[in-house]
Amino acid sequence: MEKDGATAVISHHIIEGKDQEYENWLDEIAPLCRIAEGHIDWQIIRPIPGLTYLYTVIIRFDTIDNLKRWMESDDRKRLIEKIRPLLAKDDSYHIRSGLDFLFVTENDKAVPPVRWKQFLVTWSAIYPLSTIIPLILIPLLRALKMPPMRFVDSFFVSGVIVLLMVYLIMPRYAKWIRGWLYK
């Protein structure tokens, strides 16, 4: 069995005013997901209050088989049915191996590009971010009176880099170099 890892990017459009009920539901489903075989990571990107209503849940498992087993499990199906009245759109998710989810858009059914191209593109996007973001963010953290602590600084810097990569940089960058990337 291949151990490249697998990622599911789940999008839930929440009906306005139902955020707290959704947060309570997340508290119910998260422990079940975390104890599922092969679970590695769980991240939630919350909507901007009063502006957006999209929750994005990113879960990672050690194999595609384990991820699919969780996504098709009775526990998840039961909890999706429970949350359905709070959703403006149906439960939507995409499963990708490794970092493929950065290269294939929601509407794109194409096969992800070869790994070496994914590597070069990801590296070429992360390098400038890993150079620039600390120069901007660290002084901001100091201005907010946060004491210099390497692990805390790294936590915020890496979080901003991942946020920018997933939501801003990679969707546009992959589209811009699509001709070479998918050749």
C-alpha positions as a printed Julia matrix, in Angstrom:
183×3 Matrix{Float64}:
   0.0    0.0     0.0
   1.4    3.39   -1.0
   2.14   5.8     1.86
   2.15   9.17    0.04
  -0.58  10.5     2.26
  -3.98  11.72    1.21
  -5.87  14.95    1.77
  -9.57  15.73    1.71
 -10.58  19.35    1.28
 -14.16  19.69    2.51
 -16.23  22.81    1.82
 -19.34  23.66    3.81
 -21.36  26.76    2.96
 -23.18  27.56    6.2
 -26.53  29.33    6.32
 -26.15  32.81    7.82
 -26.46  32.8    11.6
 -25.81  29.07   12.0
 -22.08  29.35   12.8
 -22.35  28.34   16.46
 -24.41  25.27   15.64
 -21.81  24.32   13.03
 -18.99  24.87   15.53
 -20.8   22.54   17.96
 -21.06  19.96   15.17
 -17.32  20.29   14.5
 -16.73  19.52   18.18
 -18.74  16.35   17.7
 -17.17  15.09   14.46
 -13.53  16.07   15.12
 -12.81  13.46   17.83
 -14.27  10.7    15.64
 -12.14  11.75   12.68
  -9.01  12.0    14.82
  -9.33   8.42   16.08
  -9.98   6.99   12.61
  -7.25   4.68   11.33
  -4.44   6.56    9.61
  -5.52  10.08   10.67
  -2.64  12.57   10.55
  -4.04  16.09   10.73
  -7.23  18.18   10.92
  -7.36  21.89   10.07
 -10.29  24.28    9.88
 -10.3   27.5     7.92
 -13.19  29.52    9.23
 -15.19  32.13    7.32
 -14.63  35.84    7.76
 -17.45  36.95   10.12
 -20.15  38.93    8.35
 -18.44  38.53    4.98
 -18.22  34.86    4.04
 -19.99  31.69    5.14
 -17.59  29.02    3.86
 -15.89  26.65    6.27
 -13.04  24.65    4.77
 -11.95  21.53    6.63
  -8.7   19.95    5.52
  -8.03  16.44    6.79
  -4.98  14.33    6.07
  -4.58  10.57    6.35
  -1.63   8.3     5.77
  -3.22   6.55    2.76
  -6.03   7.2     0.31
  -7.69   3.96    1.45
  -7.83   5.1     5.09
  -9.11   8.53    4.07
 -11.83   7.03    1.87
 -12.76   4.64    4.68
 -13.33   7.66    6.97
 -15.16   9.72    4.33
 -17.53   6.81    3.62
 -17.89   5.7     7.26
 -21.26   5.36    8.95
 -20.18   7.89   11.62
 -19.41  10.57    9.04
 -22.56   9.83    7.03
 -24.7   10.1    10.19
 -23.09  13.41   11.17
 -23.38  14.85    7.66
 -27.11  14.09    7.75
 -27.29  15.86   11.11
 -25.59  18.99    9.74
 -27.39  19.11    6.39
 -30.09  21.6     7.61
 -27.32  24.12    8.36
 -25.75  23.9     4.89
 -26.63  26.34    2.12
 -25.0   23.9    -0.34
 -24.49  20.17   -0.07
 -21.43  18.58    1.56
 -18.63  18.9    -0.99
 -15.17  17.36   -0.82
 -12.22  16.43   -2.98
  -9.68  13.73   -2.2
  -6.11  14.1    -3.42
  -2.86  12.34   -2.65
   0.07  14.32   -1.27
  -0.17  17.99   -2.26
  -2.28  17.33   -5.37
  -5.12  19.41   -3.92
  -2.98  22.53   -4.47
  -2.87  21.87   -8.22
  -6.39  20.78   -9.12
  -9.23  23.25   -8.75
 -12.72  22.41   -7.57
 -14.08  22.35  -11.13
 -11.02  20.68  -12.65
 -11.25  16.92  -13.21
  -7.78  16.72  -14.79
  -5.14  14.32  -13.53
  -2.74  16.16  -11.19
   0.65  17.06  -12.7
   3.7   14.84  -12.19
   5.36  15.06   -8.77
   8.58  16.74   -9.91
   6.59  19.61  -11.44
   4.53  19.88   -8.24
   7.8   20.05   -6.3
   9.27  22.82   -8.47
   6.08  24.87   -8.48
   5.53  24.52   -4.72
   9.15  25.35   -3.96
   9.12  28.36   -6.28
   6.04  29.68   -4.46
   7.13  28.88   -0.9
  10.69  30.22   -1.2
   9.72  33.89   -1.67
   6.96  33.59    0.93
   9.33  32.05    3.48
  11.7   34.95    2.89
   9.19  37.82    2.87
   6.52  36.77    5.41
   8.91  36.65    8.42
  10.19  40.13    7.5
   6.62  41.44    7.69
   5.08  39.26   10.4
   7.83  39.15   13.06
   7.91  42.97   13.49
   4.11  42.91   13.64
   4.19  40.27   16.4
   6.74  42.39   18.33
   4.52  45.47   17.87
   1.68  43.42   19.4
   3.97  42.88   22.42
   4.48  39.17   21.73
   7.83  38.15   23.18
  10.37  36.65   20.76
   9.8   32.91   20.92
  11.06  30.9    17.96
   8.33  28.26   18.05
   5.51  30.79   18.39
   6.98  32.94   15.61
   7.31  29.84   13.39
   3.72  28.86   14.18
   2.36  32.19   12.92
   4.75  32.46    9.96
   3.98  28.94    8.72
   0.25  29.49    9.23
   0.28  32.64    7.09
   2.37  30.91    4.41
   0.01  27.93    4.24
  -3.05  30.2     4.19
  -1.58  32.24    1.32
  -0.48  29.11   -0.55
  -3.83  27.32   -0.36
  -6.16  30.27   -0.93
  -4.28  32.93   -2.84
  -1.05  31.82   -4.49
  -1.49  28.24   -5.76
  -4.92  28.58   -7.41
  -3.68  31.56   -9.45
  -0.11  30.33   -9.96
  -1.21  26.87  -11.15
  -3.67  28.49  -13.57
  -0.98  30.88  -14.86
   1.52  28.07  -15.62
  -1.13  25.51  -16.62
   0.36  24.96  -20.09
   3.7   23.8   -18.71
   2.34  22.16  -15.56
  -0.07  19.8   -17.33
   2.1   19.16  -20.42
